[in-house]
Amino acid sequence: MKKIILATIIGVLATAWITADGGIDFTGTVESKWGVAAPWTDSETAGRFTLGTTSFTGELEAFYGNSSAYAQADFSYDATGALNGEGGSGNIGNGFNLSLGELWIDYTESFWGIRIGRQKAAWGKADGVDITNVLCPSNMSSFYAMIGDDSKLAVDALRVSLSGDSFTADAWWIPFFTPASLPLDEGNSLRKFVVPSVVEFPAGPGVVIPLPVDIAGLEAPSRAIWNGEYGLKVSGYFSAFDVSLYGFYGWDDMPLLDYELTGTYPAYTGIVINGGYKRMGMVGVDAAVPIGATVLRAEAAFFPMRSLQKSAGTIISEKMTLTDVETSEKHNELSGLVGIDWMPCGWTLTAQYFCDLVFGSMDNLEREDSYTHGMTVSVSKSLVNETLELSLAGLLNFNDFDSMISPSVTYSLSDQISVGGGAYIFLPGPENDGKYGAYKDLSSFYLNAKFSF
C-alpha cells in the first residue's frame, strides 16, 4: 500500500509537469534539525537527543487559465525515531516518514470557485492557540511534529467559495474523517504523555496495585456519506475592521477513552484502553482592528453540549456497579481570545490572553478546572540588513503556572540558506506539572539549517 501511495504521488506530479501548458512552479525545502535534552532534565533524559530530523518538502503548482492543481509532500528521516523504534504519522519504517500534505484541483471564476482534494485551512486570528481553528486535526505523533511551524494535518474535502468586493464565503464538505495523529506506537517517547504505562489502582483500604496499561485500539467513524463533516466561513473586509463568522459540524478529532479492568476481583491483571470519537458542533467569530502599526484581535467559539472525557477512576468505578457506562459527559463550552500585534521600526511584538470555560460540574471529568486561561508573548527583531533575526516566544498557563519558553536566532547566509539555533524550555508549576510542564523532560537546545529553492 505504501508503494502504491508513493507511485500515485509521483505519477500525479509527473502528469502535472508534462500536461500543464499554462505554467508550473516547483519549490522545495531541505531542513535538518538536531536537538538535545537540557542538562537539568531527568537523569535518564539529560544529554540524549530529542530531535534528529532531516526532511525534504516539495511543492508543485500547475496552472492553466482559471484552473490549477497543487501538490505538497514531505519525506523525512528521524534519527531519534529510528533509535527508539517510533515513527510519525506517515511512518514507513526505520525512522523514515512519507506524508502527503496537500493534493488538490481548483477552478476559479470572478465571483466563485471550487476546490477538491486534500487541503488545509487555518481558521481564526489566534497565533499558536486554537479557538475556532477546528477544521484540520493536529499532528502530535512526534516531538518534531509538535514544535513545527505547521502542526496541522490536511483533510480530504470539497470547498466551494464565493467572493465579492468586501466579502468571501467558503463552504466545506469533508466526507472522510481524519483524526488527530497521536504518539501511540510502542516505543514512542511521547506515548507516556497520552497514556501511562502503569496505573496505580486502589484495590482496597491502603492497598494499591500497579496495573500495566494496554491500548486495544481507537475506532473511527465508519466511511459512510452520513458521517461527513461540514464547515462554513463568511468573512467581511471593511475600512475600519475585518470580521469572520464560523460554523462547524463534524467529529471531535481527539478520541474519548474507555478503561476496562482485566482479570477478576481482587486479582486484577491490567487495564485495557479502547477509544472512539464523538460528534461536535461549533459556532465562532473573530475580528481584527488595525490602528496604525497596531492590530487588535479578538476571537470566540461556542461548543454546544460537547462530549468531554470522564476520568479513568470514574469510568472504572461506575463499571463495578453499572452495566452500561458512558465514557463522556456533555457540557457547553466557551473559548475566547484577545490579542494585540505591534510592529514598530523592525520589531514585532505579539501578546494574547486566551481562556476556556466548561459549564457544569467537573466532578466526573478528567478535566479538573472549569475555567482555564493563560497568555502568550512573542517578540522578534530583524538586524544586519534583515539577515539576522532574534526572537523570544513564551506561554504561561495561569491555572498551574506552568510555562513554555522558546528563544531562537536565525542567520541568512544567502537568499537560499539559513542557519540557526534555539531552545524549547518547559517549566512545571509550583504544585502541579500542568499541561505544558508535563513535557519538562523534553526541554531541549537545538541547531537547524535550511536550504530553500
Summary of the structure (lengths in Angstrom):
residues: 453
radius of gyration: 23.5
end to end distance: 30.8
largest distance: 76.9
contacts: 1392
relative contact order: 0.11
helix: 11%
strand: 57%
